[in-house]
Amino acid sequence: MTNLASMLVTTAARQPERPALRLGDWVISYAELDDASARFAGYLRAHGVKPGDRVALMLPNVPEFATLYYGILRAGGVVVPMNPLLKPREVDYYLDDSGAKGIFAWHTTEQAAVERADEVSLVVEPGRFDEALAAYEPLREVVERDGDDNAVILYTSGTTGQPKGAELTHDNLRRNVEVSIATLLRLGPEDVVFGALPLFHSFGQTIALNCAMAAGACLTLLPRFDAAQALAILVRERVTLFAGVPTMYAALLQAAGSDEPDLSALRTCVSGGAALPVELLRRFEEKFGCIILEGYGLSETSPVASFNHPDRPRKAGTIGTPIAGVEMDVWTVEGKPAPTGEVGEIVIRGHNVMKGYWRRPDATAEAIVDGWFRTGDLGTRDEEGYYRIVDRTKDLVIRGGFNVYPREVEEILYEHPAVAEAAVLGTPHPTLGEEVVAVVALRPGTSATPEELRDHVKRQIAAYKYPRQVWIVPALPKGPTGKILKRSIVVPPPAES
């Protein structure tokens, strides 16, 4: 069966009583998760949701996320995952652009989602959510979908324009899960997967949620990452697979301090989302006795594209080699293969590459050339086929594993009446990887303090996006065409926070 939801249904039929999800003392079996997703699919059908309709999710890492995710897929719908930290203007854009039929938001999220609610949508709260679904006939069958039909639309963006929805198909995601389980993670029913990566992100969805459900493993959840809590869970639940971003590994080391927590069950760690410093990798492995496999991918690649494989030599500081069924190359600016060792743009082709950007044919044609997805990342390939990221052609800032797109922040800065010019960039940060910094020139005859400009942005976008430092300068450096030269801007590094 092509529908991604069939992974859950198949596992539930094979091992109904085994734990699927755990949050603290709350344990949900595969049979219970299967039934809850069927009941939610029935709710959606009763409210007129048809195959192909988009439905938005705005939940943290709680068991209800899985219920909603698989329920939408089961009904033939398309999941539009959204960060619970998004503010009203962001919520409005995602819903309007995707044409979502409804939105299901966690009860502690921004009121923006509640304000957009209609007869289809619900505010999701433990207990009351189950009561709301109890009256609906469960949809036991899984609506058949073609492999090329959209399963998830994940919003991402470059440094220009509004966020774009990456169309990930059932085949994209299913095949990425199958390859990840078989060749990288080697998961089975006895495994316990740590679920701290945000499930609204492609990394968390594929490596944690979908891989765990397909393999019949238990996914133990942590709604908001806290290193001390994470260590306690790793020890108590005998976690065997940890997936995280580099800042999580740094935080775990700091939280452990001189203690020696028993992580003997931990078999594999995987890292992605940003470059993992070699020294951090070395210190973590020495402290906890578990190898870290570093990989690479993007939302547009479902996301896994390459990895340091467990059955091959690892090369610290590299993103490994392509996974099965995926090709990678390095291109020159002319779009030709670059010689071994030379820097160029990394391109990807394979079963993992998205169908396109939702309703953006021009952007799709620019990003996918003859089947090759142009990542915008600069890298090299060595003589053994290992890839290394060296820089970005895009000005993307990765703060603590979260993507921050400068243009979005700049647009809000420009809305302030005192701002004449603005540039947002990332500067190195000792624990977050990068911090968001804004450099601003004011209009003649106006005034504004850095704190005022910072708070102006902070009120309108998610907390991880706003600039912690704002520098006011007479003018920003420009090239001959008048374009602001971000690479010529020098700002002091941010203090550790």
Secondary structure, DSSP 8 states (H G I E B T S, - for coil): --STTHHHHHHHHH-TTSEEEEETTEEEEHHHHHHHHHHHHHHHHHTT--TT-EEEEE--SSHHHHHHHHHHHHTT-EEEE--TT--HHHHHHHHHHHT-SEEEEETTS-HHHHHT--SS-EEE-TTHHHHHHHTS----S-----TTSEEEEEEE--SSSS-EEEEEEHHHHHHHHHHIIIIII---TT-EEEE-S-TTSHHIIIIIIIHHHHHT-EEEE-SS--HHHHHHHHHHTT--EEEE-HHHHHHHHHHHTT-----TT--EEEE-SS---HHHHHHHHHHH---EEEEEE-GGGSSEEEE--TTS---TTS-BEE-TTEEEEEE-TTSSB--TT--EEEEEEETTS-SEETT-HHHHHHHEETTEEEEEEEEEE-TTS-EEEEEESS--EEETTEEE-HHHHHHHHHTSTTEEEEEEEEEEETTTEEEEEEEEEE-TT----HHHHHHHHHTTS-TTTS-SEEEE-S---B-TTS-B-GGG---------
